[in-house]
Amino acid sequence: MLVRTFSEVCLTVGTLIVLFVAYLLLWTGVRADRAMDGEMARLRESWSAPERPAGHAAPPAPAPTAAPLPPAARSPLTDGQPFAEMYVPRFGADWNKPVLEGTGPDTLEKGLGHYPGTARPGETGNFSVAGHRRTYGDPFKDVPELRPGDAVIVKDSATWYTYTVRAEPLRILPTETAVLDPVPRSSPFTAPGRYLTLTTCEPEWGHSHRLVVWAELTGTRPAAQGPPEGLPR
């Protein structure tokens, strides 16, 4: 009798574990994909509005010797508001995700999150973005595959921004928040510029550390001209 009861308990626990894993791997992904599709639709609908706020003209392409440009006048962002799209060719031709303001749990279930207080796309400073590595669509699952020279492309209502990865992914502690500074600590950058920082959890199924990737703005293109080279048109 005791052996039978123990076997039934083990079977029940095993079933619950399998269901929980299925929830993490499948259902959160389905929910996240639906949410991200909705945010992309919401974003593109806002871009198709007849009037565009002032100050969204595309900045000129950066030159290595050019002085930093002042940030464009842009309206404030509210928590959870989508304002850009991100494309990473290294992750696949069809990989693109919405970028939303904030990094709270609810926001990261619907896309990538922009660290409040960091730069916006194209601005001088450090445009910093977080994303789940596993669950909720696994948006940053392949961050460890990024290599120097890879492109990370961001689009807002008026401009395509091409950032180029400058360093291998770096493993850090969650307390090392200076990686989000305007000139990020531990990065290859030593002077003000227009940078991008991507962060995600490390290890793959844990959160004791973070993986960080840094990129630098290397080109801009008006949205009306279509996607830059490397993206399907």
LOSE-902487 format. One record per residue: residue number from 1; residue in one letter; x, y, z of N, C-alpha, C, O, CB in turn. Coordinates in steps of 0.2 Angstrom, whole numbers, plus 5000, padded with zeros to 4 digits. Atoms other than C-alpha are relative to their C-alpha. Glycine has a CB too. Example, Ala and Ser with C-alpha at 12.3 -4.5 7.8 and 13.67 -1.06 7.14 Angstrom:
// residues 2
kevo,tise,n_xx,n_yy,n_zz,ca_xx,ca_yy,ca_zz,c_xx,c_yy,c_zz,o_xx,o_yy,o_zz,cb_xx,cb_yy,cb_zz
1,A,5004,4994,5000,5062,4978,5039,5004,5006,5000,5009,5005,5003,4995,5000,5006
2,S,4996,4994,4999,5068,4995,5036,4996,5005,5003,4999,5011,5004,5002,5002,4993
// end
This chain:
// residues 233
kevo,tise,n_xx,n_yy,n_zz,ca_xx,ca_yy,ca_zz,c_xx,c_yy,c_zz,o_xx,o_yy,o_zz,cb_xx,cb_yy,cb_zz
1,M,5004,4994,5000,5000,5000,5000,5004,5006,5000,5003,5011,4996,4995,5000,5006
2,L,4996,4994,4999,5014,5012,5005,5004,5001,4993,5004,5007,4991,5005,4999,5005
3,V,4997,5000,5006,5023,5008,4989,4996,5003,4994,4998,5007,4990,5003,4994,4997
4,R,5004,4998,5005,5008,5011,4978,4998,5008,5001,4998,5011,4996,4993,4996,5001
5,T,5001,4993,4998,5004,5028,4987,5006,5004,4998,5005,5009,4995,4999,5001,5007
6,F,4994,4996,5002,5022,5034,4984,5000,5000,4993,5002,5005,4990,5006,4996,5003
7,S,5000,5000,5007,5021,5029,4966,4995,5005,4997,4996,5008,4992,4999,4993,4997
8,E,5005,4996,5002,5005,5038,4964,5002,5008,5001,5001,5012,4996,4993,4999,5003
9,V,4998,4993,4998,5012,5054,4972,5006,5002,4995,5006,5007,4992,5003,5000,5007
10,C,4994,4998,5004,5028,5053,4961,4997,5001,4993,4999,5005,4989,5005,4994,4999
11,L,5003,4999,5007,5017,5051,4945,4996,5007,5000,4997,5010,4995,4995,4994,4999
12,T,5004,4994,5000,5006,5066,4950,5005,5006,5000,5004,5011,4996,4996,5001,5007
13,V,4995,4994,5000,5022,5077,4954,5003,5000,4993,5004,5006,4990,5005,4998,5005
14,G,4998,5000,5007,5029,5071,4937,4996,5004,4995,4998,5007,4991,5002,4993,4998
15,T,5004,4997,5005,5014,5076,4928,4999,5008,5001,4999,5011,4996,4993,4997,5001
16,L,5000,4993,4999,5013,5093,4936,5006,5004,4998,5006,5009,4995,4999,5001,5008
17,I,4994,4997,5002,5031,5096,4932,5000,5001,4992,5002,5006,4989,5006,4996,5002
18,V,5001,5000,5007,5028,5091,4914,4996,5006,4997,4997,5010,4992,4998,4994,4997
19,L,5005,4995,5002,5013,5103,4913,5003,5007,5001,5002,5012,4997,4994,4999,5004
20,F,4997,4994,4998,5023,5117,4921,5005,5002,4994,5005,5008,4992,5003,5000,5007
21,V,4995,4999,5005,5037,5115,4908,4997,5002,4994,4999,5006,4990,5005,4994,4999
22,A,5003,4998,5006,5025,5115,4894,4997,5007,5000,4997,5010,4995,4994,4995,4999
23,Y,5003,4993,4999,5017,5131,4901,5006,5005,4998,5005,5010,4994,4997,5001,5007
24,L,4995,4996,5001,5034,5139,4901,5002,5001,4993,5004,5006,4990,5006,4998,5005
25,L,4997,5001,5007,5040,5133,4884,4995,5002,4995,4997,5005,4990,5002,4993,4999
26,L,5004,4999,5006,5024,5134,4874,4995,5006,5002,4994,5010,4997,4996,4993,4999
27,W,5005,4995,4999,5010,5144,4882,5002,5007,5001,4999,5012,4998,4995,4998,5006
28,T,4997,4993,5000,5020,5159,4887,5002,5003,4994,5002,5009,4992,5006,5000,5006
29,G,4998,4998,5006,5027,5159,4870,4994,5002,4995,4995,5007,4992,5004,4995,4996
30,V,5006,4998,5004,5010,5159,4862,4997,5007,5002,4996,5011,4998,4995,4994,5000
31,R,5003,4994,4997,5004,5173,4873,5005,5006,4998,5002,5011,4996,5000,5000,5008
32,A,4995,4995,5002,5020,5183,4870,5000,5002,4992,5000,5008,4990,5007,4998,5002
33,D,5000,4999,5007,5019,5181,4851,4994,5004,4998,4994,5009,4994,5000,4993,4996
34,R,5006,4996,5001,5001,5187,4851,5000,5007,5002,4998,5012,4999,4994,4997,5003
35,A,4999,4993,4997,5005,5202,4862,5005,5004,4996,5003,5010,4995,5003,4999,5007
36,M,4995,4996,5005,5020,5207,4851,4997,5002,4994,4998,5007,4991,5007,4995,4999
37,D,5003,4998,5006,5010,5206,4836,4995,5006,5001,4994,5010,4996,4996,4994,4997
38,G,5005,4995,4998,4997,5217,4844,5004,5007,5001,5001,5012,4999,4996,4999,5006
39,E,4996,4993,4999,5010,5230,4849,5003,5002,4994,5003,5008,4992,5006,4998,5005
40,M,4997,4998,5006,5018,5230,4832,4994,5003,4996,4995,5008,4992,5003,4994,4996
41,A,5005,4997,5004,5001,5233,4824,4998,5007,5003,4997,5012,4999,4993,4995,5001
42,R,5001,4993,4997,4998,5247,4837,5005,5005,4998,5003,5011,4997,4999,4999,5008
43,L,4995,4995,5002,5014,5255,4833,5000,5002,4993,5000,5008,4991,5007,4996,5001
44,R,5001,4998,5007,5012,5254,4814,4994,5004,4999,4994,5009,4994,5000,4994,4996
45,E,5006,4996,5000,4995,5261,4816,5001,5007,5002,4999,5012,4998,4994,4997,5004
46,S,4998,4993,4998,5002,5276,4825,5004,5003,4995,5004,5010,4994,5003,5000,5007
47,W,4996,4997,5005,5015,5279,4812,4996,5002,4994,4998,5006,4990,5006,4995,4998
48,S,5004,4998,5006,5002,5279,4798,4995,5006,5001,4992,5007,4996,4996,4994,4998
49,A,5004,4995,4999,4993,5293,4806,5002,5006,4996,5008,5007,4994,5000,5003,5008
50,P,4999,4995,5005,4991,5308,4794,5005,5005,5003,5009,5008,4999,4994,5004,4998
51,E,4996,4995,4997,5001,5320,4806,5006,4997,5004,5004,4992,5008,4996,5005,5004
52,R,4995,5003,4996,5018,5316,4813,5003,5006,5005,5004,5012,5002,5006,4998,4995
53,P,4997,4995,4996,5025,5326,4828,5006,5003,4998,5010,5000,4994,5001,4997,5007
54,A,4994,4996,5002,5038,5339,4825,5006,4997,5003,5006,4994,5009,5000,5007,5001
55,G,4994,5002,4997,5056,5334,4828,5002,4993,4998,5007,4990,5001,5000,5001,5007
56,H,4999,5007,5001,5056,5317,4820,5004,4999,4993,5004,4994,4990,4994,4996,4999
57,A,4996,5001,5006,5067,5321,4805,5006,4996,5001,5009,4996,5006,5002,5007,4997
58,A,4994,5004,4999,5081,5309,4802,5006,5003,5001,5007,5008,4997,5000,4995,4993
59,P,4993,4997,5000,5098,5314,4808,5004,4998,4995,5003,4992,4992,5003,4999,5007
60,P,4995,5002,5005,5112,5314,4796,5004,4994,5002,5005,4993,5008,5005,5005,4998
61,A,4996,5006,4998,5122,5298,4795,5006,5002,5004,5010,5007,5002,5002,4996,4994
62,P,4994,4997,4996,5136,5299,4808,5006,4998,4997,5007,4993,4993,5000,4996,5007
63,A,4993,5001,5003,5154,5301,4803,5005,5000,5006,5003,5002,5011,5002,5006,4995
64,P,4996,5001,4994,5168,5296,4814,5003,5006,5003,5005,5006,5009,5006,4995,4998
65,T,4997,4994,4998,5175,5313,4815,4995,5006,5002,4996,5011,5004,5005,5003,4995
66,A,5005,4995,4999,5158,5322,4817,4999,5001,5008,5000,4997,5012,4993,4998,4997
67,A,5001,4998,4993,5154,5331,4833,4993,4997,5002,4989,4996,4998,5000,5008,5002
68,P,5007,5003,4998,5139,5323,4843,4995,5005,4999,4995,5011,5000,5000,4998,5008
69,L,5006,4996,5001,5122,5329,4838,4996,5001,5006,4995,4996,5010,4996,4997,4994
70,P,5005,4999,4995,5110,5336,4850,4994,4995,4999,4992,4994,4993,4997,5007,5001
71,P,5006,5004,5001,5095,5324,4853,4994,5004,4997,4993,5010,4999,4998,4997,5007
72,A,5006,4997,5003,5079,5327,4843,4995,5001,5005,4995,4998,5010,4998,4996,4994
73,A,5005,4999,4995,5065,5335,4852,4994,4994,4999,4991,4994,4993,4997,5007,4999
74,R,5005,5005,5001,5053,5320,4855,4995,5000,5006,4997,5002,5012,5004,4993,5000
75,S,5005,5000,4995,5037,5318,4865,5002,4995,5005,5005,4990,5004,4993,4999,4997
76,P,4998,5005,4995,5039,5309,4882,4996,4993,4999,4991,4993,4995,4998,5003,5007
77,L,5002,5007,5001,5036,5290,4882,4996,4998,5007,4999,5000,5012,5005,4995,4998
78,T,5004,5003,4994,5023,5282,4894,5002,4993,5001,5004,4989,4996,4993,5001,5000
79,D,4998,5007,4998,5027,5265,4903,4996,4995,4996,4989,4996,4995,4999,4999,5007
80,G,5003,5005,5004,5023,5251,4891,4998,5002,4993,4995,4998,4989,4993,4998,5003
81,Q,5002,4997,5006,5021,5262,4876,5005,4997,4994,5011,4998,4995,5000,5008,5000
82,P,4996,5002,5005,5028,5254,4860,5003,5006,4996,4999,5011,4994,4997,4995,4995
83,F,4998,4994,5004,5039,5267,4850,5006,4998,4995,5008,5002,4991,5004,5005,5005
84,A,4995,5002,5005,5052,5257,4839,4999,4992,4999,4996,4988,5002,5007,5002,5002
85,E,4999,5007,5002,5055,5240,4830,5007,4998,5000,5011,5003,4999,4996,4998,4994
86,M,4993,5002,5001,5071,5230,4831,5000,4994,4996,4996,4989,4996,5003,4998,5007
87,Y,4999,5006,5005,5078,5218,4818,5007,4998,5001,5012,5002,5002,4999,5002,4993
88,V,4993,5003,4999,5093,5207,4821,5001,4995,4994,4999,4989,4996,5001,4997,5007
89,P,4999,5005,5006,5098,5198,4804,5003,4994,5003,5002,4988,5000,5004,5003,4995
90,R,4997,5006,4998,5109,5186,4814,4995,4995,5003,4996,4989,5003,5005,5002,5006
91,F,5005,5005,4997,5093,5179,4823,4995,4998,4995,4991,4994,4997,4997,5004,5005
92,G,5004,5002,5005,5085,5176,4806,4996,5005,4996,4995,5011,4999,4994,4995,5003
93,A,5003,4995,5004,5077,5185,4792,4993,5003,5002,4991,5008,5001,4999,4997,4993
94,D,5006,4997,4998,5060,5186,4800,5000,5002,5008,4994,5003,5010,4995,4994,4999
95,W,4999,4998,4993,5066,5191,4818,4999,5007,5000,5003,5011,4998,5006,4998,5003
96,N,5001,4993,4998,5058,5208,4823,4996,5000,5005,4991,4997,5006,4998,5004,4993
97,K,5004,5000,4994,5051,5213,4839,4999,5008,5002,5003,5012,5000,5004,4997,5006
98,P,5001,4993,4998,5043,5229,4846,5004,5002,5006,5006,4998,5010,4993,5001,5002
99,V,4996,4997,4995,5053,5240,4858,4995,5004,5004,4992,5009,5001,5006,5004,4998
100,L,5005,4996,4995,5042,5247,4873,5004,5003,5005,5009,5001,5007,4995,4995,5002
101,E,4997,4997,4995,5046,5259,4886,4999,4997,5007,4993,4994,5008,4997,5007,5001
102,G,5000,5003,4993,5050,5252,4903,5003,4992,5000,5003,4989,4994,4993,5000,5003
103,T,4998,5007,4999,5057,5235,4909,4997,4996,5005,5000,4991,5008,5008,5000,5001
104,G,5004,5004,4995,5044,5229,4921,4998,4993,4997,4998,4992,4991,4994,5004,5002
105,P,5002,5007,5002,5038,5211,4920,4994,5000,4995,4994,4996,4990,4997,4996,5006
106,D,5005,4999,5005,5022,5216,4911,5002,5002,4993,5000,4999,4988,4994,5004,5002
107,T,4997,4998,5006,5031,5225,4898,5004,4995,4996,5003,4994,4990,5004,5007,5001
108,L,4996,5005,5004,5044,5212,4894,4996,4994,4998,4999,4989,4994,5005,4998,5005
109,E,5004,5006,5003,5030,5199,4891,4997,5002,4993,4994,4998,4990,4994,4999,5005
110,K,5003,4998,5006,5025,5210,4876,5005,5002,4995,5003,5004,4990,4995,5006,5001
111,G,4994,4998,5005,5042,5214,4868,5006,5001,5004,5007,4999,5009,4997,5006,4996
112,L,4994,4998,4997,5058,5221,4872,4999,5007,5004,4995,5011,5002,5006,5002,4994
113,G,5001,4994,4996,5060,5235,4885,5006,5004,5000,5011,5003,5001,4999,4997,5007
114,H,4995,4995,4999,5069,5251,4885,5001,5003,5007,4996,5004,5010,4997,5006,4995
115,Y,4998,4998,4993,5078,5256,4901,4998,5008,5000,5001,5012,4996,5007,4999,5001
116,P,5001,4993,4999,5070,5273,4906,5006,5004,5002,5010,5002,5006,4994,5001,5005
117,G,4994,4996,4998,5082,5287,4907,5006,4999,4995,5010,5003,4995,5002,4999,5007
118,T,4995,5001,5005,5093,5280,4893,4998,5003,4994,4992,5005,4993,5002,4992,4999
119,A,5001,4997,5006,5095,5287,4876,4994,4997,4996,4993,4991,4997,5006,5001,4996
120,R,5004,5003,5005,5082,5285,4862,5004,4998,4994,5010,5000,4993,4994,5005,4999
121,P,4996,5001,5006,5087,5278,4845,5003,5006,4997,4999,5011,4995,4995,4996,4995
122,G,4997,4994,5004,5099,5289,4836,5003,5005,5004,5007,5009,5002,4996,5002,4995
123,E,4997,4995,4996,5103,5300,4851,5007,4999,5002,5009,4993,5003,4995,5001,5006
124,T,4993,5001,4996,5120,5303,4859,4998,4997,5006,4994,5000,5010,5003,5007,5000
125,G,5001,5003,4993,5121,5292,4874,4999,4992,4998,5002,4990,4994,4993,5003,5003
126,N,5000,5007,5000,5117,5274,4877,4992,4997,5000,4989,4997,5005,5003,4997,5006
127,F,5007,5003,5001,5100,5267,4870,5001,4993,5002,5004,4988,4999,4998,5000,4992
128,S,4999,5006,4996,5098,5252,4882,4994,4996,5000,4988,4999,5001,5003,5001,5007
129,V,5006,5005,5001,5086,5237,4879,5001,4994,5003,5006,4991,5003,4999,5000,4992
130,A,5000,5006,4997,5082,5222,4889,4995,4995,4997,4990,4998,4994,4998,5001,5008
131,G,5005,5005,5002,5073,5206,4884,5001,4993,5003,5006,4991,5005,5001,4999,4992
132,H,5000,5007,4997,5069,5188,4890,5004,4996,4996,5004,4997,4989,4993,4997,5001
133,R,4996,5005,5004,5081,5175,4885,4996,4994,4999,4997,4991,4994,5007,4998,5003
134,R,5004,5006,5000,5069,5161,4889,4993,5002,5002,4992,5006,5006,5003,4994,5003
135,T,5007,4998,4999,5050,5161,4890,4998,5006,4997,5002,5010,4995,4999,5000,5008
136,Y,5003,4994,5003,5038,5174,4883,5003,5001,4993,5005,5007,4992,5001,5006,5005
137,G,4997,4999,5006,5044,5171,4866,5007,4999,4998,5009,4999,4993,4997,5006,4997
138,D,4993,5001,5001,5062,5169,4869,5004,5005,4996,5008,5003,4992,5002,4993,4998
139,P,4998,4996,5005,5066,5185,4860,5008,5001,5000,5011,5002,4995,4998,5007,5002
140,F,4992,4999,5000,5085,5186,4866,5003,4993,5001,5009,4993,5004,5002,5005,5005
141,K,4997,5007,4999,5088,5167,4866,5007,5000,4997,5011,4997,4999,4995,4995,4997
142,D,4994,5001,5004,5102,5169,4853,5005,5006,5001,5009,5007,4997,4998,5000,4993
143,V,4995,4995,4999,5111,5184,4860,5007,4998,5001,5011,5001,4999,4998,5004,5007
144,P,4993,5003,5000,5126,5173,4864,5003,4999,4993,5009,4999,4993,5000,4994,5004
145,E,4997,5001,5007,5128,5171,4845,5002,5006,4997,5006,5006,4992,4995,4997,4996
146,L,4998,4993,5003,5131,5190,4842,5007,5000,5000,5011,4998,5005,4996,5006,5003
147,R,4993,4999,5000,5148,5194,4836,5002,5007,4997,4997,5010,4994,5003,4995,4995
148,P,4998,4994,5003,5158,5210,4831,4998,5000,4993,5000,4996,4989,5007,5002,5002
149,G,5001,4999,5007,5152,5217,4815,4993,4998,4998,4990,5000,4993,5004,4995,4996
150,D,5007,5002,5002,5134,5210,4816,4996,5007,5001,4998,5011,5004,4997,4995,5005
151,A,5004,4994,5000,5120,5223,4813,4994,4999,5005,4991,4993,5005,4998,5001,4993
152,V,5006,5000,4996,5106,5227,4825,4997,5007,4997,4999,5012,4998,5001,5001,5008
153,I,5004,4995,5003,5093,5238,4816,4994,5002,5003,4990,4998,5005,4999,4998,4992
154,V,5005,4997,4996,5081,5249,4824,4996,5005,4996,4999,5009,4992,5002,5004,5007
155,K,5004,4996,5004,5066,5258,4816,4995,5004,5004,4992,5001,5009,4996,4997,4994
156,D,5006,4997,4997,5055,5272,4823,4996,5003,4994,4996,5001,4989,5003,5006,5004
157,S,5005,4998,5005,5042,5282,4814,5003,5004,4994,5000,5004,4989,4995,5005,5003
158,A,4997,4996,5005,5054,5292,4803,5007,4997,4997,5009,4999,4992,5001,5007,5002
159,T,4993,5002,5001,5071,5283,4803,5002,4993,5001,4999,4990,5006,5005,5005,5003
160,W,4997,5006,4999,5080,5267,4801,5007,5001,5003,5011,5006,5000,5001,4995,4994
161,Y,4993,4999,4996,5096,5266,4813,5003,4993,4999,5001,4988,5002,4999,5003,5007
162,T,4996,5006,5000,5109,5253,4810,5006,5001,5005,5010,5005,5004,5003,4999,4993
163,Y,4995,5000,4995,5120,5249,4825,5004,4994,4998,5002,4989,4996,4997,4999,5007
164,T,4996,5005,5001,5135,5238,4823,5004,4997,5006,5006,5001,5010,5006,5002,4995
165,V,4997,5003,4994,5141,5226,4837,5007,5001,5000,5011,5000,4995,4998,4992,5000
166,R,4993,4999,5000,5158,5230,4843,5004,4996,5005,5010,4996,5005,5001,5007,5003
167,A,4996,5004,4995,5162,5217,4856,4996,4993,5001,4990,4993,5000,5001,5003,5007
168,E,5003,5006,4998,5158,5199,4861,4995,5001,5006,4997,5005,5010,5005,4994,5001
169,P,5004,5000,4994,5144,5196,4874,5004,5000,5006,5009,4995,5006,4994,4995,4999
170,L,4996,5000,4994,5150,5200,4891,4995,4997,5006,4990,5000,5006,5003,5007,5002
171,R,5004,5002,4994,5144,5191,4907,5002,5004,5006,5007,5005,5008,5002,4992,5002
172,I,4999,4996,4994,5141,5202,4922,4995,4999,5005,4991,4994,5004,4999,5008,4997
173,L,5005,5001,4995,5132,5203,4938,4994,5005,5000,4995,5011,4997,5004,5001,5007
174,P,5005,4996,5000,5115,5211,4940,5001,5007,5003,4998,5012,5001,4994,4997,5003
175,T,4999,4993,4997,5122,5225,4951,5005,5004,4996,5006,5010,4998,5004,4998,5007
176,E,4995,4996,5004,5134,5231,4937,4996,5004,4996,4996,5004,4989,5005,4996,4996
177,T,5004,4996,5004,5122,5244,4931,5003,5006,4996,5000,5009,4992,4995,5003,5005
178,A,4997,4995,5004,5135,5256,4925,5001,4998,4993,5003,5002,4989,5007,5001,5003
179,V,4999,5002,5007,5135,5246,4909,4994,5004,4996,4994,5003,4990,4999,4992,4999
180,L,5006,4996,5003,5119,5257,4905,5002,5007,5000,4998,5011,4998,4994,4999,5004
181,D,4998,4993,5000,5129,5273,4908,5000,5003,4992,5001,4999,4988,5007,5001,5003
182,P,4999,4998,5007,5130,5285,4893,5006,4998,4996,5006,4997,4990,5000,5008,5000
183,V,4994,5004,5003,5148,5279,4890,5000,4994,5005,5003,4994,5010,5006,5005,5001
184,P,5001,5006,4996,5145,5261,4896,5006,4997,5003,5011,4997,4999,4996,4995,4997
185,R,4995,5003,4997,5157,5254,4909,5002,4993,4997,4997,4989,4996,5000,5000,5007
186,S,4998,5007,5003,5167,5238,4903,4999,4999,4993,5000,4994,4990,4996,4995,5004
187,S,5001,5001,5007,5162,5242,4885,5007,5002,4996,5011,5005,5000,4994,5005,4998
188,P,4994,4997,5004,5175,5246,4871,5000,5007,4999,5004,5010,4996,5000,4996,4993
189,F,5001,4993,5001,5169,5264,4871,5003,5004,5006,5002,5002,5012,4993,5002,4999
190,T,4997,4995,4995,5179,5278,4880,4998,5007,5000,5000,5011,5004,5007,4999,4999
191,A,5002,4993,5001,5171,5294,4874,4992,5000,4998,4990,4995,4996,5004,5003,4994
192,P,5007,5000,5002,5153,5300,4871,4999,4998,4993,5003,5000,4989,4997,5007,5002
193,G,5002,5002,5007,5144,5293,4856,4993,4998,5000,4989,4999,5005,5005,4994,4997
194,R,5007,5002,5001,5128,5285,4850,5001,4992,5000,5002,4989,4995,4997,5002,4993
195,Y,4999,5007,4999,5128,5267,4857,4993,4997,5002,4988,5000,5003,5005,5000,5006
196,L,5006,5004,4998,5116,5253,4860,5003,4994,5004,5008,4991,5003,4997,4996,4993
197,T,4999,5006,4996,5116,5240,4874,4995,4996,5001,4989,4998,5002,5002,5003,5007
198,L,5005,5005,4999,5107,5224,4874,5001,4996,5006,5007,4994,5007,5000,4995,4994
199,T,4999,5005,4994,5104,5214,4890,4995,4995,5001,4990,4996,4999,5000,5005,5007
200,T,5004,5005,4999,5097,5198,4895,5003,4995,5005,5008,4996,5008,4999,4995,4993
201,C,4998,5004,4994,5098,5184,4908,5005,4995,4998,5006,4993,4992,4994,4996,5003
202,E,4995,5005,5000,5112,5172,4911,5001,4997,5006,5001,5000,5011,5007,5004,4998
203,P,5000,5005,5005,5113,5157,4912,4993,5000,4996,4988,5004,4998,5001,4993,5002
204,E,5005,5000,5004,5100,5153,4899,4993,4999,5004,4988,5002,5002,5000,4994,4995
205,W,5006,5001,4996,5087,5146,4912,5001,5003,5007,4997,5001,5012,4999,4993,5000
206,G,4999,4997,4994,5093,5157,4926,5000,5008,5000,4999,5011,4995,5006,4997,5004
207,H,5000,4993,5000,5095,5175,4932,5005,5002,5005,5005,5008,5007,4993,5003,5001
208,S,4994,4998,4995,5111,5175,4943,5004,5005,4997,5008,5009,5000,5004,4994,5002
209,H,4996,4996,5003,5120,5185,4930,4996,5003,4994,4990,5002,4993,5007,4997,4997
210,R,5003,4997,5006,5117,5196,4914,5005,4999,4994,5011,4999,4995,4998,5007,5001
211,L,4995,4999,5006,5124,5195,4896,4998,5007,4997,4993,5009,4997,4998,4994,4995
212,V,5000,4993,5002,5128,5212,4889,5003,5000,4993,5008,4997,4992,5003,5005,5004
213,V,4997,4999,5007,5131,5216,4870,5000,5008,4999,4995,5011,5000,4996,4996,4995
214,W,4999,4993,5001,5137,5233,4865,5000,5001,4992,5004,4997,4989,5005,5004,5003
215,A,5000,4998,5007,5134,5241,4847,5001,5008,5000,4999,5011,5004,4994,4997,4996
216,E,4999,4993,5001,5138,5258,4840,4996,5002,4993,4996,4998,4988,5007,5002,4999
217,L,5004,4998,5005,5127,5268,4828,5005,5002,4994,5010,5005,4994,4996,5007,5001
218,T,4996,5000,5006,5135,5267,4810,4996,5003,4994,5000,5004,4989,5003,4994,4999
219,G,5004,4998,5005,5121,5273,4799,4993,5001,5001,4990,4998,5006,5001,4995,4994
220,T,5007,4998,4999,5104,5281,4797,4997,5000,4993,5001,5001,4988,4999,5006,5004
221,R,5004,5000,5006,5091,5280,4783,4993,5002,5001,4990,4999,5005,5001,4993,4996
222,P,5007,4998,4999,5074,5289,4781,4996,4994,4999,4997,4990,4994,4999,5006,4995
223,A,5005,5005,5001,5060,5277,4783,4997,5000,4994,4995,4994,4991,4995,5000,5006
224,A,5004,5000,5007,5052,5282,4767,5004,4997,4995,5002,4995,4989,4999,5008,4998
225,Q,4996,5003,5005,5067,5275,4758,5000,4992,5000,5003,4989,4996,5007,5002,5000
226,G,5001,5008,4999,5063,5257,4764,5006,4998,5004,5010,5002,5006,5001,4997,4993
227,P,4995,5003,4996,5074,5245,4774,5007,5001,4998,5008,5001,4992,4998,4993,5002
228,P,4993,5000,5002,5093,5246,4774,5002,4993,4997,4998,4989,4998,5005,5002,5006
229,E,4997,5006,5003,5104,5233,4766,5000,4995,5006,5002,4996,5011,5007,5001,4997
230,G,5000,5006,4995,5102,5216,4775,4993,4998,5002,4993,4993,5005,5004,5002,5005
231,L,5007,5001,4998,5083,5217,4778,4996,4999,4993,4997,5002,4988,4997,5005,5004
232,P,5004,5001,5006,5070,5210,4766,4996,5007,4998,4993,5010,5003,4995,4994,5001
233,R,5004,4994,5002,5061,5224,4756,4993,4998,4998,4989,5003,4997,5003,5004,4994
// end
